[in-house]
Amino acid sequence: MILSDVEGDLVVPVEAELIRRHRPLWNSVLDGFGNHGPGKGRYNQAISDWDVLHPGRTWAARLTGQANPPKEIEARVRVFFN
């Protein structure tokens, strides 16, 4: 779908309202879903919770910071669904 003119201006507020109403897991519990690779010299950051549970982004494997333990992340996901 291509939105133009006034319709295009509605994308951000409509998305924000959908997130507020439906609280998707990736906007509530798991940080990092929409991440992009960090800039040069910033690979000392921790891997995001999303990337801990969903490995596969090649740039995420190069991050060297301390990630949250998978069991801790999984526990928060279980609480979210209960």
N, C-alpha and C positions, 0 to 999 in steps of 0.2 A: 504494500500500500504506500502510495506517495501522497504526502500531505503538503499542501502549499497554502500560502497566504495565512489567513486567520486560523485555519485548521492546524497548521504547523505550530502555531503559538500555544496550542492546547496540549501538546505532547507532555511537557514537563509537569504541569499541574495534574493532568489525568494520571500519569504514571505515579506521582506522589500519592494521590488519593487511593489508587489501587494497592500500593504498598501499605499504606496506613490501614486500610480496611482488611486486607487479607494476610498481612504479616507473613510473607513467604520466608521460609527457613533461611534462604541466602541473604535476606535483608535483616534478619532478626537474631540469628544465632551464629551463622558461619560467615565470618569476615573473609573477604578476598575473592568472591565470585566474579566480580567485574574487573579484577586487577589486570594491569598490563605490566610488562617487564619493567623493572626499575631502570633509572638512568645509569649511565656509566659511573662507577665508583660507589654504587649504592647497594651492592650485593651482600652487605653485612646485615641486612634486615632479616627478620625471621620469616619463614615460610608461613603463608596464611593458613588459617584453619581449613578453608576450602581445599587448598592444595595438599594438606596433610591427608584428608579423607579422599581426595580425588586427584591422585598424582597423574602427571602426564604432560604438564606444560614444561617444556624444556628449560625455559629460563628459571622456573621455580626451583629446579634441582640445583641451581648454582647459588642459591641463597644460603648464607652461613650462620645467620642468627638462630637463637634458641626457639624452636617451635613449641607450641603447646602439645602435650602428650595426646596421642590419639584417643586413649581411654577417657580422658577429661573432656575432649570435644564430643565424643560419642555420648557421654553422660548428659551433656547439655542438650544434645539432639533428642535423646529419650525424654527428658523433662519437657521439651517443647511440644512433643507429640502426646504427652499424657495430660 
